[in-house]
Amino acid sequence: PGARLVLVSNLKKQAVYAVHFAPNARGFDYVAEFSTTMPVLSFTALREDAADDAAAAGPGGALQLYCMQTQAIQQYALAVDRCRPEACDDDEAVQVEEEEEEEEEEENE
């Protein structure tokens, strides 16, 4: 919820889309397409915070998708930073990062 994303899959194109809500709930402002090896019939998504695995997740964390596909069950990792516009300061993850950076700067002074 804090990333303001909706995930949808397209059976025919074998793709998963991350659609980002615009600030102030004015519709969508960004769509990211991720191809899959087989059509995705259903999935569940879990969010990993950047603190859990900073090297793998990137600064914004990652979404772990567990997908039921036509011939397999697979896991996909989507970097949250690739699912939203670059200048997206209103997301919860970005706000937490900025607060942590400010705290670190205050401690270093």
N, C-alpha and C positions, 0 to 999 in steps of 0.2 A: 504493500500500500504506500509506503513512503517514497517509492520510486515513481509512482503515478504511471504505471504501465499496464497495458492490456495485452495479453498474448493470445494469438489466434493461429490456427494451422490451416493450410490449404492442401487438400488431398491431391488434387490434380497437378499442382505445381511442385509438390513435395517440398514444402517450405513452411517455416514458422515465422510469423511477423510479430514484432514488438512495436506496439503503437503507444506513443507517449501523449499524455494529457497536457494541454497547454496550461500555463498559469491562469488562475482565476476561473478554471473550468470553462474555458471558451472553446472547447472542441479539442481536436488533436493537432499537434504541431510537428510531429516527426514519426516516420515509419522506418523501421529497420527490417530487412529481409534476411533470413538465415536458411540456407538450403539444408535438406535432410537426405539421408541415403534412401529412405523409403517413405511412403505416405504415413503421416502421423494420425492415428485413429483417436487417441486421447492422450492427455498428459497431465502431470502435476508439476508445479514449480515450487522450489524452495530457494530462499535467498540466503546467500553466504555473505556476511559482512567482510569488509576489507581486512579487519583485524584477524579473522579466522585463518585466512591464507593469503596474505598480501601479495606474494609473488605470483600466484596463479590467478587471483581474482582481479587484480588491478586496483586502482585507488577507489573506485566506486563499488567494489564488491562484484559478485556474480550471481546469476540465476542458474540454478541447477534444474534442468528439465528432465524428468523421467517420462519417456515416451513409449506408449504402446503402439507398435507399428505392425504392418501386415505380416512380417516374417520374424520380428524380433522385438525385444524391449531394450531400448538404448537410453543412455544418459548423454545429454548435451549441456555444455556450460556456456552461458551467454554473459559476456562482460556487460554490466549495467551501463558503463560509459558508452558502449556502442549502441545502446537502445534509446538514447535521448540526445537532444541537441547539445552541442558543445557548451553553449552559454546558458546552461540550465542551472541557475543558482537557487531556485526555489525547492528543489528536491531535498528530502530529509537527509539522504546520505551526503549530499554536498554541504548542507548546513552543519552536519556533525563534523565533517572534515575541517571546515573553516573554523569551527569552535575549537577543535583540538589544536589546529595550527596556531590560533591566537593564544591558547593556554601555554603552548610550548614556547612561543615568543616571549610571553610574560615571564615564564620561568627562567629563560635565558638572560633576561635583563638584570 
